[in-house]
């Protein structure tokens, strides 16, 4: 089919239009391109056309392999498509002259490229060869890709064109805004607000980086907020995040810009938080800037682990490879954030104190820790809808600078940092230890991370609610959208998954092991429902530094004996001599069976933390396990859950037929709704279940053609991608040995 259309010329171009989204146009293209499927220079690969549009880099194979349902089918992107915002580096190569060049916007290319290597932010490395293509056409398409992947301003991202066209094309059929609002967890938010707190509409604060509506202690007058907000960095005053059932509150805020005002501000805000606690408990402040890695450390570690997992060859020696992973410090930083979050959980749950998370701008580290604390304490945030609301309120509406941290415009590498990716990795670590506690899967987390690089949704495009409101107001005006139209309709968030995946593919997000609220647990062969009894701990905690109390924090760590907390827990959780209350709290918790719908605390001994393989190694062919990995267990469990749901449905039908006088019991092969909850369906009794041939440990992502690591070792390109961000001229690259 593809061959005949290619020969037909006009028919082929007409066929290509089916792959385009509303508002998408072809910028440049080149024929007779080979997409390399392996790292060597053999002729193995796919032949076809390479296209650059204002949205993506698209490769259309002339004779694609037979279609096989071995991966997620994206509704906006083909198997060989890459969004322009997903491109990290565009590298051109001329093999005959031994030249390489990293292309930016509006740059010249002095040689005709024989290869194009695309380094992607989702860890893919894709290589195209132009040996049979026209040299000038190859050069033009490379320059076009480099130019359009560096937009000069935010409205030039394709999402602004796409959503405008989509809104007008779907008038009268689009979803109402109130339907999407359910994902933001507003009802759960309101149930958490106790009588000692109020919602404050802070217009002056909204003009900076906080949302329009915030929750503050009721004893604080709006005039107090306005007068004292000028002393906080970016006017980010203390804002309530979450309330424990015992009354302790989780609060986040920025640092005080003027150190001379610190004492006066503490005397005004700390007592207000104390009064909001039913027992007038003390308030402890944790300065995250002093006890956690900064954004530059995180970026450096991520570059290193990406280099080892993607750019370097996959090592045969497991010991050497794992030590290299450890030396990147990425897992060390993941552990640091989980550990500090667990310490805050102890203060809120075990010590019954309110906690203030303080960070210089309250927009980076606070987002990670506040989210993890709530994830550990509140089972609502471990559901699909709850997790979406958690990200929405603690990241998007709280003003995390997604535009800068993701570096969508590629303007300032110093501001780039994988904070949201670190958070998702931390979530995966907890999920890996308590798989039945989460309604969603690691596929969901991976797809969510990939969605950061698709510029069609409002979730990951802006630095603050204020910036979002301003840009979308201008967008509505430019696109002739009526005033008063809900922004969620004409520029929806990423949570509207139907824009990206079919209903069937979205079932991959559902965890078959999830234990819902009130579900029974099995211990020693007996079915029990575990409910933790609240244990009261002394208000005066031995070992806690005096400077922590009443909201005051010096340069000490947040808890005394920090090195022994959690990390020194014995595998058998035996009693430790001279045990502090915090250590006793954790030892007592780990000594009991975990209630999946209650407090969760991860084990943080280094051996309990693992590399998130589905994310870091999904494109590496050498790392793929054929018919193996977690997907095999997921496949069997999905079939089992689906079979149980079918039996329950048939049982309900049987009860209905008995009431009507019929006694016939439908068989497993009887009719059942096609909208089933699991991706893998139960087989009929005649066909015993067996794993599909296409299953690998990287499912539902395919490594084929997505990782071609060629001639980068020891070159300036390798050094560049490894963190030495130095732009080198073509002449320097030419003289450097390959």
Secondary structure as GFF3:
##gff-version 3
##sequence-region A 1 738
A	DSSP	alpha_helix	2	8	.	.	.	ID=ss1
A	DSSP	alpha_helix	10	16	.	.	.	ID=ss2
A	DSSP	three_ten_helix	17	19	.	.	.	ID=ss3
A	DSSP	beta_strand	26	36	.	.	.	ID=ss4
A	DSSP	beta_strand	45	53	.	.	.	ID=ss5
A	DSSP	beta_strand	56	61	.	.	.	ID=ss6
A	DSSP	beta_strand	82	83	.	.	.	ID=ss7
A	DSSP	three_ten_helix	84	86	.	.	.	ID=ss8
A	DSSP	beta_strand	87	94	.	.	.	ID=ss9
A	DSSP	beta_strand	99	103	.	.	.	ID=ss10
A	DSSP	beta_strand	115	120	.	.	.	ID=ss11
A	DSSP	beta_strand	125	129	.	.	.	ID=ss12
A	DSSP	alpha_helix	135	148	.	.	.	ID=ss13
A	DSSP	three_ten_helix	154	156	.	.	.	ID=ss14
A	DSSP	alpha_helix	158	169	.	.	.	ID=ss15
A	DSSP	alpha_helix	177	180	.	.	.	ID=ss16
A	DSSP	three_ten_helix	181	184	.	.	.	ID=ss17
A	DSSP	alpha_helix	186	192	.	.	.	ID=ss18
A	DSSP	beta_strand	197	201	.	.	.	ID=ss19
A	DSSP	alpha_helix	203	206	.	.	.	ID=ss20
A	DSSP	beta_strand	213	217	.	.	.	ID=ss21
A	DSSP	alpha_helix	222	228	.	.	.	ID=ss22
A	DSSP	three_ten_helix	229	231	.	.	.	ID=ss23
A	DSSP	three_ten_helix	233	235	.	.	.	ID=ss24
A	DSSP	beta_strand	239	243	.	.	.	ID=ss25
A	DSSP	beta_strand	249	254	.	.	.	ID=ss26
A	DSSP	three_ten_helix	259	261	.	.	.	ID=ss27
A	DSSP	alpha_helix	262	275	.	.	.	ID=ss28
A	DSSP	beta_strand	283	287	.	.	.	ID=ss29
A	DSSP	alpha_helix	288	291	.	.	.	ID=ss30
A	DSSP	alpha_helix	295	306	.	.	.	ID=ss31
A	DSSP	pi_helix	307	311	.	.	.	ID=ss32
A	DSSP	alpha_helix	318	327	.	.	.	ID=ss33
A	DSSP	alpha_helix	330	345	.	.	.	ID=ss34
A	DSSP	pi_helix	346	350	.	.	.	ID=ss35
A	DSSP	beta_strand	354	359	.	.	.	ID=ss36
A	DSSP	alpha_helix	365	377	.	.	.	ID=ss37
A	DSSP	three_ten_helix	379	382	.	.	.	ID=ss38
A	DSSP	alpha_helix	384	391	.	.	.	ID=ss39
A	DSSP	pi_helix	392	396	.	.	.	ID=ss40
A	DSSP	alpha_helix	402	405	.	.	.	ID=ss41
A	DSSP	three_ten_helix	413	415	.	.	.	ID=ss42
A	DSSP	alpha_helix	419	433	.	.	.	ID=ss43
A	DSSP	three_ten_helix	435	437	.	.	.	ID=ss44
A	DSSP	alpha_helix	442	451	.	.	.	ID=ss45
A	DSSP	alpha_helix	465	478	.	.	.	ID=ss46
A	DSSP	alpha_helix	487	490	.	.	.	ID=ss47
A	DSSP	three_ten_helix	497	499	.	.	.	ID=ss48
A	DSSP	alpha_helix	503	506	.	.	.	ID=ss49
A	DSSP	three_ten_helix	507	509	.	.	.	ID=ss50
A	DSSP	beta_strand	521	523	.	.	.	ID=ss51
A	DSSP	beta_strand	526	528	.	.	.	ID=ss52
A	DSSP	three_ten_helix	546	551	.	.	.	ID=ss53
A	DSSP	alpha_helix	581	590	.	.	.	ID=ss54
A	DSSP	three_ten_helix	606	608	.	.	.	ID=ss55
A	DSSP	alpha_helix	613	616	.	.	.	ID=ss56
A	DSSP	three_ten_helix	621	623	.	.	.	ID=ss57
A	DSSP	alpha_helix	630	659	.	.	.	ID=ss58
A	DSSP	alpha_helix	716	721	.	.	.	ID=ss59
A	DSSP	alpha_helix	730	735	.	.	.	ID=ss60
###
